[in-house]
Amino acid sequence: MESRLARNHGFGSKVAIHPRQVAVINEVFSPTAAELERARKLMDAFRKSEALGRGAVEFQGMMIDYANLRWAQRILGFDSEV
């Protein structure tokens, strides 16, 4: 529960004081399949827009820019297939 609360507040990791905590922390802080897919699509949409000389684009009903691109890159850094 503590790990989920930390992630919901925007933290990207948590300190473990006992080895039994590691599995739960890894599970909670690892991106879900849906997050990975959204990050891939966001990155693709942004790169296409960027190739046209734009620094922002609409994606799934919201405007995205370089801050969103950095989020996607961070999420995809967890993906071993990238």
Contacts in CASP RR format, 6 or more apart in sequence:
PFRMAT RR
TARGET T0000
AUTHOR 0000-0000-0000
METHOD contacts of the structure
MODEL  1
MESRLARNHGFGSKVAIHPRQVAVINEVFSPTAAELERARKLMDAFRKSE
ALGRGAVEFQGMMIDYANLRWAQRILGFDSEV
2 14 0 8 1.000
3 14 0 8 1.000
3 24 0 8 1.000
3 25 0 8 1.000
3 28 0 8 1.000
3 29 0 8 1.000
4 28 0 8 1.000
6 12 0 8 1.000
6 14 0 8 1.000
7 28 0 8 1.000
7 29 0 8 1.000
12 29 0 8 1.000
13 25 0 8 1.000
13 29 0 8 1.000
14 25 0 8 1.000
14 28 0 8 1.000
14 29 0 8 1.000
16 22 0 8 1.000
16 25 0 8 1.000
30 78 0 8 1.000
31 39 0 8 1.000
31 75 0 8 1.000
31 78 0 8 1.000
31 79 0 8 1.000
35 75 0 8 1.000
36 75 0 8 1.000
36 76 0 8 1.000
36 78 0 8 1.000
36 79 0 8 1.000
38 60 0 8 1.000
38 72 0 8 1.000
39 71 0 8 1.000
39 72 0 8 1.000
39 73 0 8 1.000
39 75 0 8 1.000
39 76 0 8 1.000
40 72 0 8 1.000
40 76 0 8 1.000
41 59 0 8 1.000
41 60 0 8 1.000
42 59 0 8 1.000
42 60 0 8 1.000
42 64 0 8 1.000
42 68 0 8 1.000
42 69 0 8 1.000
42 71 0 8 1.000
42 72 0 8 1.000
43 69 0 8 1.000
43 72 0 8 1.000
43 73 0 8 1.000
43 76 0 8 1.000
45 57 0 8 1.000
45 59 0 8 1.000
45 64 0 8 1.000
46 55 0 8 1.000
46 57 0 8 1.000
46 59 0 8 1.000
46 64 0 8 1.000
46 68 0 8 1.000
46 69 0 8 1.000
46 72 0 8 1.000
48 57 0 8 1.000
49 55 0 8 1.000
49 56 0 8 1.000
49 57 0 8 1.000
55 65 0 8 1.000
55 66 0 8 1.000
56 63 0 8 1.000
56 64 0 8 1.000
56 65 0 8 1.000
57 63 0 8 1.000
57 64 0 8 1.000
58 64 0 8 1.000
59 68 0 8 1.000
76 82 0 8 1.000
END
